[in-house]
Amino acid sequence: SARLDDVEALLDQLFSYARAMDPDLALELEEVQLVPLLEHVLAGHFAEFEAAGMEPELDFEDEGVSVTADREALARVLENVVANALRHGTGARLRVVQRGRTLSLSNEVSDPASIDPEHLFDRFWRADPARGGAGSGIGLSVVAALCERMGLSVAARLDGDVLTIELSLA
């Protein structure tokens, strides 16, 4: 049932959040090739992209770019950002752009006025809780916590009706 799936997704997010915030969590930093990891994450959402009528569009300046990160944690970061775009995005594409040490994921949103990029990564913050729907407000806080633990930074910006999540791969 859909309700059981929602509970399972919430438990998964809570578990991810608890792990990301655990000071004893040992991250294994290594050189991770970004493109294969991102392709794996995107492929895992193939059915959801198809159902949403959305298509990922990749634009990499350097397809061999790598980042010093924990592979599993970086996969979770990408997973959460992609899931957020699928859950809250509108339009026909998720645009993924890499320039230098920056990876940006952009998609259109239906109600940009309800989004505050300053609070997007706050725990339990949701653009418009009154509209109901999916989402716990945990996913992007996990992104921020894991990025911080790996020495990466993440930010959000809104340009008209396009939301961009930007990872600095320093």
matplotlib code that plots the C-alpha trace (Angstrom):
import matplotlib.pyplot as plt

x = [0.0, 1.0, 0.8, 3.2, 5.6, 5.4, 6.2, 9.1, 10.5, 10.2, 12.0, 14.7, 15.1, 15.2, 17.8, 19.9, 19.5, 20.5, 23.6, 24.6, 24.4, 26.3, 29.6, 31.1, 30.2, 33.5, 33.5, 36.1, 37.3, 38.6, 38.7, 35.2, 34.5, 31.4, 29.8, 29.5, 28.1, 25.6, 24.5, 23.9, 21.7, 19.8, 19.3, 17.8, 15.0, 14.3, 10.7, 10.0, 11.5, 9.4, 6.2, 6.9, 7.6, 11.0, 14.3, 17.8, 20.1, 23.8, 26.3, 29.8, 32.8, 35.0, 33.4, 36.4, 36.0, 36.4, 35.9, 37.4, 34.4, 32.9, 31.3, 28.2, 27.6, 28.1, 25.6, 23.1, 23.6, 23.0, 20.0, 18.4, 18.8, 17.4, 14.5, 13.7, 13.7, 11.4, 9.1, 8.8, 9.9, 7.8, 8.8, 10.4, 14.0, 16.4, 19.5, 22.8, 25.8, 29.4, 31.8, 35.2, 34.6, 30.9, 28.0, 24.6, 21.2, 18.4, 14.7, 11.5, 9.2, 5.5, 5.4, 8.7, 7.2, 6.9, 10.5, 13.1, 16.6, 18.0, 16.0, 15.9, 18.6, 17.0, 15.8, 12.0, 11.6, 9.1, 8.2, 4.5, 3.4, -0.3, -0.3, 0.3, 1.9, 5.1, 8.2, 9.4, 11.8, 14.7, 16.2, 18.0, 19.1, 20.8, 22.5, 23.8, 25.1, 26.8, 28.4, 29.7, 31.2, 33.0, 34.3, 32.0, 29.5, 26.0, 23.8, 20.5, 19.3, 16.1, 16.1, 12.5, 10.8, 14.1, 15.6, 19.3, 21.1, 24.8, 27.5, 31.0, 33.4, 36.5]
y = [0.0, 3.6, 4.4, 1.6, 2.8, 6.3, 5.0, 2.9, 6.0, 8.1, 5.4, 5.3, 9.0, 9.0, 6.3, 8.2, 11.4, 9.6, 8.1, 11.4, 13.1, 10.3, 11.8, 8.2, 7.5, 6.8, 8.0, 6.5, 9.3, 8.2, 9.4, 8.8, 9.1, 11.3, 10.4, 6.6, 7.2, 9.8, 7.5, 4.7, 7.0, 8.2, 4.7, 3.7, 6.3, 5.3, 4.4, 7.5, 9.7, 8.0, 8.3, 12.0, 12.7, 14.1, 13.3, 13.9, 16.1, 15.8, 18.4, 17.6, 19.8, 16.9, 13.4, 12.1, 14.4, 12.8, 14.0, 13.0, 11.6, 8.6, 6.7, 5.6, 9.1, 10.8, 8.3, 9.3, 13.0, 12.5, 10.1, 12.7, 15.6, 13.6, 12.2, 15.8, 17.0, 14.1, 14.6, 18.4, 19.3, 20.1, 20.4, 18.0, 17.8, 17.6, 19.5, 18.2, 20.5, 20.1, 23.0, 22.8, 21.7, 22.5, 20.1, 21.8, 20.0, 22.2, 21.7, 23.8, 24.0, 24.7, 27.2, 29.1, 31.7, 28.9, 28.0, 29.7, 28.6, 29.8, 27.1, 24.3, 22.3, 22.8, 19.7, 19.1, 22.3, 21.9, 24.5, 24.4, 22.0, 23.0, 21.4, 17.9, 15.4, 13.5, 14.6, 14.8, 17.7, 15.4, 14.5, 17.8, 18.1, 14.7, 16.2, 19.2, 17.0, 14.5, 17.2, 18.9, 15.7, 15.1, 18.7, 19.5, 22.4, 22.6, 25.6, 26.3, 29.2, 30.1, 31.8, 32.4, 29.0, 27.0, 25.6, 24.8, 22.7, 23.3, 21.0, 22.4, 19.5, 21.1]
z = [0.0, -0.6, 3.2, 4.0, 1.4, 2.9, 6.4, 5.0, 3.2, 6.4, 8.5, 5.9, 6.1, 9.9, 9.9, 7.4, 9.5, 12.7, 10.9, 9.4, 12.8, 14.7, 15.8, 15.9, 12.3, 10.6, 7.0, 4.7, 2.4, -0.9, -4.5, -6.0, -9.7, -9.8, -13.2, -12.6, -9.1, -10.4, -13.3, -10.8, -8.6, -11.7, -13.0, -9.7, -10.2, -13.9, -13.2, -11.2, -13.9, -16.5, -14.3, -13.8, -17.4, -16.4, -17.9, -16.4, -18.6, -17.8, -18.9, -17.6, -18.3, -17.2, -17.2, -15.3, -12.4, -9.0, -5.4, -2.1, -0.3, 1.4, -1.5, 0.4, 2.0, -1.4, -3.0, -0.2, -0.9, -4.6, -3.9, -1.6, -4.0, -6.9, -4.8, -3.8, -7.4, -8.4, -5.4, -5.7, -9.2, -12.2, -15.8, -18.2, -16.9, -14.1, -15.3, -13.8, -14.6, -13.5, -14.0, -12.2, -8.6, -8.7, -9.3, -9.8, -9.9, -11.2, -11.8, -12.1, -9.1, -9.1, -6.2, -5.9, -3.5, -0.9, -1.0, 1.2, 0.0, 3.4, 5.2, 2.6, 4.5, 8.0, 9.7, 9.2, 7.1, 4.3, 1.7, 2.4, 5.1, 4.5, 1.0, 2.6, 0.2, 0.5, 2.2, 5.8, 5.6, 6.5, 3.2, 2.5, 6.1, 5.7, 2.5, 4.5, 7.4, 5.2, 3.1, 6.2, 7.5, 4.2, 3.9, 1.0, 1.0, -0.3, -1.1, -2.7, -4.9, -6.6, -10.1, -11.0, -10.9, -11.1, -7.9, -7.9, -5.4, -5.7, -4.3, -4.0, -4.5, -2.9]

ax = plt.figure().add_subplot(projection="3d")
ax.plot(x, y, z, "-o")
ax.set_aspect("equal")
plt.show()
